[in-house]
Amino acid sequence: MFISDPQVERDIEEASRCDVNVLITGGDIPTRRAVAHRIHQMGGRSAGGLVIVNDVEEWNVNHQLASASLGTTMFVEEIGKLDEKQQTTLLHILDRRAALSAQFPAWRIIAASDARLYDLMVRGEFQIDLFYRLNVIHIVIPQ
């Protein structure tokens, strides 16, 4: 899928060159998913898998970490719809990844949402720590 916005294209290229977390907001689900796939494919991660995480609570951390070989990208859709328990679980996963970075150095999370995460944070519905850990590179897709 081609994104006609030059800033989005630049952001995709930047994200594909880095091994940091990425937050994608705006647009529709197919566009956000296409952006995540492009980031994964354009970088050095195409040999690894793009694992789509639909249910954070059912995400077996040990299993996923063990299978997160070099180049794996975890894609969490609709991050703004996670409840408090799911957000805490995701924070735990990110903490665990940091603690195990020598053993599992090259997996990252791309998260996406059409929700206004700033508004959710102000209302106390989205954890600020989680936002800042995911928002290393922020790609905003115009509506």
C-alpha positions, 0 to 999 in steps of 0.5 A: 500500500502506498502512502501519499504523505511524504512525512509518513514515507520518511517516518516509515524509512526512519523506523525501518532503519532502527530497532526501536518501538514504533507507535502508529496512529490515525488512518484505518486498520488496513493502512496501519497494518500495511505501514507496520508490514512495510517497516518490518520488510524494509528493515533488516527484519524481513527474515524474522517474523511479523507476529500479530498480537491480538490478545496481550493477556494470552500472549505467553511471554516465555514462549514469545521471547523464546521464539523471538529470534533475530528480526522479529517484530511484534505488532499490537493492533488497537493499543488504545483499546487495551484495558488496565490489566492488558496495559500492565501486561504489555509493560511487563513484557517490555520490562522483561525484554529490557532485562533479557536484551543480551539474550533476545536483542532484536525484537521490537514492538510496533503498536497501532491505534486510532484512539486519541492516546493523549486524551486517554492518558489525561482521563487515566485510561492509558498508562503514561509509561506505556505510551512513552515506551511505545512512542519512540518513533511516532508515525501519524497517518492523516485521516 
